[in-house]
Amino acid sequence: MPITKNSARQDVIAAYVDFTFADAPTTATVYEALNLPAGAVVVGGDLVVTTAWNTATSAVLAIGDVTTANRYGSAIDLKTAARTALTQTGFVTTPTQKTVNVTPTLSGTAATAGAARLTVLYICKGRAAFSQG
């Protein structure tokens, strides 16, 4: 049986949020970062640490949702200014799993510096912005 072609097309949508050490200061605490619509599929994105966290020992971040805390990234180093691509799982968000959360794991003295930008690129199942014909 042949593949049924889909003429519906849509742009990739970008959502981003900037945050600092003060916005997510407590270890093992879940912080809501972005909301995606139900039916969204993450197709890209990244976490860019623009200012390294200056904790004494370690600072890492998990990116996920209410069901899977590290669905899009785990143990991302916050102590190094760098870019880390998000993990693309093909997961389709549901009404109860549409929030992208960040969960820091911090050790040592509390940070007094640190900043990052989380960007999530996604498409929406069933959405058509235009037709290829």
N, C-alpha and C positions, 0 to 999 in steps of 0.2 A: 504494500500500500504506500503511495507517495506521501511525502510531507505536505500538509496543507499550509500553503504560504499565507502570511499575515501581512497585509498591505498597510496596517496601522503603524505609524511612527510617532516617536516622542523624543523630546530633548532630555538629556540627563540633567537632573535637578541637583543643585548644590546647596547644602546647608552648612553653616559654620558657626563656631562659637569660640571666642577668646576667653581664657581664664588664667588666673594666677594662683600662686601658692596659697593666698588668703581665701580663695574661693573653694578650695578642697583641702582643708588643713588637717583633717583627722584620718588616721590610718584605718583601713578596712571599713570605711563608711562609703555608702553609695550616694553619689551626687548625680542628679538629673542634669544632662547637658543639652540634649536636642530632642525634639519631637519629630517623628516621621509619620506620614499618613499610614493607615492600615493598608496593606497591599504593597508596601514599598519593598524593593529589593536593593540592597547596597551593592553597587557595582564598582566602587572605588572610594578613595579618600585617604586621609593621612592625619597623623598627629605630628605637628611641627613644634618642637621645644625651641622657643626663641630666646629664652633666658633660662639657663640651667638652674634647677633647684639646688640650694646650698645647704641641704641637710648634711649632718656630720657623717652618716653611714651610708644609707641608701634611700632611694625614692624611685618607685616604679608605679606604673599605672595599668589597670585593666580597663578595657572598653567593651561594653556589652549591653545587655538589656535585663529586664526583671527576671527572666528565666535562666539565662546563661551570662554570667558576669564578664566573661572574657570572649564572647562570641566574635568580636571584631579585632581584638588585640589583647595580648597578655604580657606582663612583665616588661612593659615599655619603659626604658630608662629615662627618667626625668632629670638626671644629674648631668646629662650631656645635651648640648644644643644640637639637635639633629632632626631629621625627618624619618618617620616610620610609617610605612604603608599599612592600611587597614587590611584585615583578613576578609576576603570575600567568600561567604559561605553559601550563597544562593537562598538564604533564609528569607521568607516572605513575612513581613510584620503582620501582626494581628492587632485588634483593638486594645488588647491588654499587654502587648509586647512592642509598642511603638516608640517608647522612649529609649534613647541612647544614653546610657549611664557611664560614668567614669568612677573607678574605685582605686584610690591611691593606697599603696602600702609603703609607709614611711618608717624609718628608724634613725635613731640619733637625735641630735638637737633639732628643734623645730626650724623649718625653713624661714628665712627672712627675704628671700628672693626666689623668683621662678615664674615663668610665663609660657603659655603654649596656645596654639590654635588647633582645634579639632575641625576637620572638614570631612563631611560625609556626602558622597555622590550616590544618587539613587534614581531608579526608575519606578513607575507604578504599574503593577499588573492591571491590564484592562484599560489603560489610558491610551488615547490616541489624540495627538495634537494636529496631525495632518496625515494624508494618505500618499503612498508612493504610486498608487494607480493601478 
